[in-house]
Amino acid sequence: MNIPEIKSYEEQAIDTVVSVINRAKEKLGVRQTLRQLANSRDFACNAKLSLRDIGPPFAITSEKFIHDTIEKKWKLTDTFMYVVRYMGGSKNEVSQYYYFEAIFSQPTVSYPIPQATVSVFFTLEDKHIEPPNERGVPMVSK
């Protein structure tokens, strides 16, 4: 029995972006060696971004956070253009979730309206942390 490998959403997104870039290069007539194709995934970013990398001011919008992440952490060429769209949010008892879509394209002079786009979806989680006295944590008494 052949079971397919389970990949995280981040890995699937990186694979999709790299695949579209390689197909676009092929359509434009840019020939790549096997080594270049094998190393093309190395230009993608790390799947996770540590919040410790965020400097002051901490009160930035989610959209600006995504823009800064794409601009500073991802290794994209200058020919790529993107737009970030807010897609809504949801809430449960411990967190608030915000959903965004970043749509990437690579317009050219001959085709200013992109022939293909790639969407990368982001979920930002805002955890609601309550103080211990409101949570009902038992206190140790002497």
Number of C-alpha atoms within 10 A of each C-alpha: 3 4 5 6 6 8 9 9 13 16 12 14 18 17 15 15 18 19 16 15 17 19 13 15 13 12 10 9 9 10 12 13 8 9 8 12 14 10 11 16 15 12 13 17 17 12 13 7 11 6 7 6 8 13 7 7 6 8 7 10 9 16 17 11 15 17 16 13 15 15 11 11 13 14 12 14 9 7 9 12 14 16 11 18 13 13 12 9 13 10 12 9 7 11 14 14 14 18 16 20 19 19 15 18 20 20 16 12 6 7 9 9 11 13 11 11 14 19 17 17 16 17 13 16 16 12 13 11 9 10 9 10 9 7 9 9 9 8 8 5 4 3
